[in-house]
Amino acid sequence: MPQLNPAPWFFILLLSWITMLLIFKTKVLYSQTPNNTTPKPLVHHIAPWNWPWA
């Protein structure tokens, strides 16, 4: 039964995982966000509602 012999496909699986991890790791680490976000100051505007019928 050739399915029980891990030699042919395990090396290909391991090599492809290592290749993908190296490629994607460098792509993810060198990617930057398109814009730097700055936190907005918290401003609380508390104003009463002016109901036209009240």
Backbone as ProteinMPNN parsed JSONL, in Angstrom:
{"seq_chain_A": "MPQLNPAPWFFILLLSWITMLLIFKTKVLYSQTPNNTTPKPLVHHIAPWNWPWA", "coords_chain_A": {"N_chain_A": [[0.837, -1.179, 0.0], [0.911, 2.006, -1.062], [0.113, 4.324, 0.2], [0.819, 4.3, 2.842], [3.475, 4.791, 2.99], [5.406, 7.344, 3.981], [7.511, 8.69, 2.82], [7.621, 9.829, 0.067], [5.663, 11.932, -0.052], [5.782, 13.357, 2.331], [8.15, 14.813, 2.475], [7.743, 16.639, 0.4], [5.516, 17.989, 1.381], [6.604, 19.119, 3.733], [8.646, 20.724, 2.659], [7.151, 22.496, 1.085], [5.643, 23.814, 3.074], [7.67, 25.088, 4.545], [8.67, 26.781, 2.573], [6.413, 28.377, 2.024], [6.023, 29.552, 4.545], [8.348, 31.063, 4.798], [8.112, 32.85, 2.65], [5.619, 34.153, 3.106], [6.028, 35.14, 5.65], [8.011, 37.092, 5.36], [6.656, 38.812, 3.645], [4.505, 39.653, 5.245], [5.805, 40.821, 7.419], [7.147, 42.973, 6.251], [5.134, 44.511, 5.271], [3.16, 47.467, 5.35], [0.867, 49.636, 7.01], [-1.622, 51.488, 5.213], [-2.179, 54.09, 6.089], [-1.293, 56.037, 8.901], [-2.916, 55.846, 11.895], [-4.265, 58.238, 14.05], [-5.084, 58.81, 17.388], [-8.198, 60.219, 18.23], [-9.108, 63.035, 20.192], [-11.109, 62.672, 23.11], [-14.155, 64.104, 23.228], [-16.818, 65.266, 24.939], [-19.916, 66.172, 24.191], [-22.517, 67.453, 25.713], [-25.652, 68.217, 25.288], [-28.878, 69.627, 25.716], [-31.894, 68.237, 24.352], [-33.79, 69.932, 22.048], [-36.962, 69.817, 21.782], [-39.44, 70.305, 19.363], [-42.143, 70.196, 19.972], [-42.463, 70.394, 22.655]], "CA_chain_A": [[0.0, 0.0, 0.0], [1.809, 3.163, -1.14], [-0.351, 5.435, 1.027], [1.432, 4.217, 4.158], [4.866, 5.186, 2.89], [5.411, 8.803, 4.053], [8.715, 9.275, 2.241], [7.497, 10.711, -1.095], [4.824, 13.115, 0.083], [6.088, 14.129, 3.53], [9.202, 15.767, 2.135], [7.127, 17.69, -0.412], [4.695, 18.769, 2.297], [7.491, 19.885, 4.596], [9.322, 21.732, 1.844], [6.195, 23.526, 0.686], [5.32, 24.609, 4.262], [8.818, 25.955, 4.847], [8.708, 27.816, 1.542], [5.3, 29.299, 2.237], [6.264, 30.329, 5.757], [9.397, 32.056, 4.544], [7.606, 33.881, 1.738], [4.558, 34.943, 3.723], [6.551, 35.831, 6.82], [8.675, 38.311, 4.913], [5.643, 39.718, 3.103], [3.72, 40.223, 6.33], [6.644, 41.673, 8.253], [7.522, 44.194, 5.543], [3.967, 45.272, 4.84], [2.85, 48.603, 6.208], [-0.51, 50.094, 6.883], [-1.678, 52.592, 4.257], [-2.131, 55.378, 6.775], [-1.114, 55.94, 10.342], [-4.082, 56.37, 12.582], [-3.986, 59.014, 15.256], [-6.275, 58.784, 18.243], [-8.913, 61.48, 18.351], [-9.386, 63.356, 21.597], [-12.472, 62.4, 23.521], [-14.885, 65.322, 23.538], [-18.183, 64.935, 25.29], [-20.853, 67.274, 24.018], [-23.801, 67.156, 26.337], [-26.567, 69.321, 25.006], [-30.255, 69.168, 25.841], [-32.644, 68.151, 23.122], [-34.826, 70.952, 21.899], [-38.094, 69.223, 21.104], [-40.29, 71.363, 18.86], [-43.515, 70.093, 20.481], [-42.482, 70.44, 24.118]], "C_chain_A": [[0.886, 1.248, 0.0], [1.359, 4.333, -0.26], [0.336, 5.445, 2.4], [2.897, 4.617, 4.142], [4.944, 6.714, 2.896], [6.584, 9.466, 3.331], [8.433, 10.18, 1.04], [6.724, 11.994, -0.808], [5.155, 13.943, 1.302], [7.169, 15.161, 3.267], [8.642, 16.921, 1.309], [6.261, 18.584, 0.464], [5.557, 19.667, 3.179], [8.19, 20.999, 3.834], [8.367, 22.846, 1.429], [5.796, 24.394, 1.884], [6.454, 25.559, 4.606], [8.9, 27.09, 3.84], [7.606, 28.838, 1.754], [5.521, 30.16, 3.478], [7.332, 31.388, 5.547], [8.891, 33.188, 3.659], [6.587, 34.754, 2.445], [5.053, 35.696, 4.947], [7.219, 37.131, 6.397], [7.675, 39.301, 4.333], [4.859, 40.404, 4.217], [4.559, 41.177, 7.169], [6.999, 42.98, 7.564], [6.325, 44.986, 5.044], [3.684, 46.372, 5.849], [1.398, 48.975, 6.015], [-0.545, 51.294, 5.946], [-1.633, 53.964, 4.912], [-1.977, 55.143, 8.271], [-2.318, 56.579, 11.027], [-3.629, 57.13, 13.82], [-5.241, 59.001, 16.11], [-6.895, 60.176, 18.343], [-9.166, 61.78, 19.825], [-10.87, 63.124, 21.91], [-13.138, 63.714, 23.947], [-16.328, 64.929, 23.783], [-19.043, 66.186, 25.16], [-22.191, 66.861, 24.609], [-24.681, 68.385, 26.143], [-27.989, 68.802, 25.154], [-30.941, 69.137, 24.466], [-33.707, 69.237, 23.123], [-35.96, 70.347, 21.085], [-39.038, 70.332, 20.621], [-41.7, 71.325, 19.45], [-43.586, 70.202, 21.998], [-42.515, 71.854, 24.645]], "O_chain_A": [[1.556, 1.511, 0.999], [2.148, 5.242, 0.0], [0.42, 6.492, 3.043], [3.499, 4.766, 5.205], [4.579, 7.335, 1.898], [6.634, 10.693, 3.245], [9.001, 11.272, 1.007], [7.115, 13.056, -1.294], [4.844, 15.134, 1.325], [7.102, 16.274, 3.789], [9.039, 18.069, 1.51], [6.272, 19.805, 0.307], [5.259, 20.85, 3.344], [8.303, 22.114, 4.342], [8.746, 24.018, 1.426], [5.627, 25.603, 1.724], [6.21, 26.723, 4.927], [9.17, 28.233, 4.209], [7.851, 30.041, 1.67], [5.24, 31.358, 3.464], [7.221, 32.496, 6.072], [9.209, 34.353, 3.894], [6.683, 35.98, 2.387], [4.551, 36.778, 5.252], [7.005, 38.168, 7.026], [7.831, 40.509, 4.512], [4.581, 41.6, 4.138], [4.073, 42.228, 7.585], [7.14, 44.004, 8.233], [6.504, 46.045, 4.443], [3.936, 46.223, 7.045], [0.785, 48.668, 4.993], [0.424, 52.052, 5.893], [-1.095, 54.906, 4.331], [-2.479, 54.161, 8.818], [-2.673, 57.724, 10.749], [-2.723, 56.704, 14.536], [-6.347, 59.166, 15.594], [-6.195, 61.174, 18.519], [-9.41, 60.866, 20.613], [-11.747, 63.355, 21.078], [-12.719, 64.347, 24.916], [-16.975, 64.328, 22.925], [-18.904, 67.135, 25.931], [-22.899, 66.019, 24.056], [-24.474, 69.434, 26.753], [-28.282, 67.671, 24.767], [-30.609, 69.903, 23.562], [-34.429, 69.418, 24.103], [-35.929, 70.359, 19.855], [-39.397, 71.211, 21.404], [-42.391, 72.343, 19.427], [-44.673, 70.111, 22.568], [-42.535, 72.06, 25.858]]}, "name": "protein", "num_of_chains": 1, "seq": "MPQLNPAPWFFILLLSWITMLLIFKTKVLYSQTPNNTTPKPLVHHIAPWNWPWA"}
